Amino acid sequence: MNPAPRGTPQTLFPPQAHHSPVVPVRIGILADTHDNLPMVDRAVARLTALSPDLALHAGDFVSPFVVPRLAALPCPCIGVFGNNDGDRGLLAAKAGESGRVEIHGSFMARLIDGRSVALLHGHEAGAVEEIAGAGIFDLVVHGHTHRPSVTRQGHTLLVNPGEACGYLTGRGTVAVLETGPMEVRILEI
């Protein structure tokens, strides 16, 4: 793809290639798995029961042996790195080998069901608020605090699924988002 000529405006989200009606998508959301394999398995089972079309992981996988567990989801899983992800090269390699898990550095922006979505871990001070406050995203998914929350900043929906690992709060949680009505539920695992 050639860059646009100088002075030509570019868009962060180029138009979608097809013109068919958008079908609502069910997105499973998790974060902060922190190597707790029994809880990762429970999170995968909980999300699988909901038949998601896509899963988003907001970082802190921690070690590569979490990736095959996430690859058991019945849908693609897209994630970003968190501040506790150690060997990022090996995590990315394991994700690539899985054929079902993708890790997109520390930040990902994508159109999903015609909605602009940002995915980040959220450990950089002020990053979540700044990204949400920019007003260009319909949805900002983040983790890091280990506390589930669903809030709005202007038209932007912010979702933190809480911690799948359950280490800090004593309870593992995930979230599910229906893109049609943009409704979110936080679910215990």
N, C-alpha and C positions, 0 to 999 in steps of 0.2 A: 504494500500500500504506500503510495507516494504521499509525503506530507503536503498539506494544503499550502498554496502559494502565500507568501507573506501578506498579511493584512486580511486573509480570509478567516472568518470565525470558525472555530472547531467546537464540536459538542463533546461533552464527556460521555454521553450515551447516544451513539449513532442510531438512526432509525432501524427498526427490525426489518429483516429481509422479506418477511412474509406479510400478507395483509389479511390473514384469517382472523376471526374473532379470538380474543384472548380467553383461555380457559383458566379458571381459578386454580391455584396451586396450593397444596398443603406442604408447609415447610416445618420439619422438625429442627429444633434449635437446642444446642448444648454447648457447654464450655467447662473449663476447669476440671478435666477428667483426672489429672494428676496421678496417672498410673494405677488408680484403684480399679483393677480389672473386674472384680465382682460387681462394682457399681457401674462400670462401663457396660458390662453385659446386661445389667438391669435396664440401663438407659436405652441400649439398642433394642431390647425386648419391648420396652414401653413405646418407643417410637415406631417400631415395626408393626405393633398392634394397631397403630393409627394410619397405616398405609401412606406414608409421606411420599411426595414426588421428589423431594430434595431435602437434604440435611445440611445445616450450617453449624460449624464448630468454631467458636470464638476464642480459640487458643488455650494454651497450657495443656497440651497432650502430655508433655514431659518426656516420655521415652518412646522409641519406635515400636515397642511391642503393643502399644495401644491401637496402632493403625489397622492390623488385621481384624481386630474386634469391631472397629467402625466399618470396615469393608463388608461386614455381615449385614449391614443395613440393606433394605430392599430398594435403595435408591442411591444416587451419587451423594457423596459427602464432600462439601467444600469447606476448607478451613483456613485459618491464618495462625501464625505463630504468636505465642504469648511470651511473657517475660521469664517463665520457668522452663521453656523448651530448650533443652540442652544441645544435643547434637542435631542441629537443624538440617545439615546435609543428609544425615542418615534418616531423619524423619521424612524429608522430601523424597529420598530414594525409596523408602518403604511405601510411601503413598503412591509413587509412580508404579511400583511393582504390583500394587493391589488392583490397579485398573478401576477402582471405584472411589478412591479418596484423592483429593487434590488439595495441596497446601499452597497458598498464594502469598508468600512473604508475610509481612506484618499488616497489610491492608488489602482489601479487595473491594472493588466497586463494579456492579453488574446490574443489568436490567433483568428482572425476574417477573414474569407475568405483566410486563409493561410498567413495573414499579422500579424505581431507582433504589438500589440496596447497597449500603456500606457495611462491611464486616471488618471488625478490628477487635483486639483484645481489650484495649482501653487502659493500659497501665501508664501511658504517657499523660502527665498532668494536663488536664483541660482538653485533651484531644476529642473525647466523645462529645463534650458540650460544643466545642468549636465546629466539629463536623456537622452535628445536628443543627446548630445555629446558622449554618451557611444557607439552609433552606433549599438545597439541591437534591436531598435524599428524601424519599418517602419512608424509608426504614433504615434505622441504624441498629445493628446487632453488635453487642459487646459482652464482655465477661469481666474478669479480674476481681471484682469486689466479693464474689462468692454469694451475693445476695440477689435473689430474683426481684426484678422490677419491670413494670410496663408503664411508661410515661409518654407524654407528648411534649414536644418543643415546637411551637407553631404547628405546621402541618406534618412534621416529622414524628413518626412513631419510634420510640427507643425501647429496645427489648434486651434485658439481661436475663438469661435463663436460670441464673444462679449456678451453683456448683453441682456437677454430676457426681463428683467424688464424695461429697458429704463430710469432708474432713473438718471444716471450720464451723459449719452450722449444725452438724449432726443429722442433716437430711439432704438427700440427693434430689435435685430437681432438673427438669428439662422444660422446654416450652414448645408449643405447636401454634403455628400461625396459618390462618386461612387468608390468602391474598385477596379474594373477592371482597369481603367486607372489612379486611384488615383487622380481624379479631385474633387476639392472643389468649392462650390459656397457659398458666404455669402448672405443671403436673409433678407430683412427687413420684419417685421411682422406687 
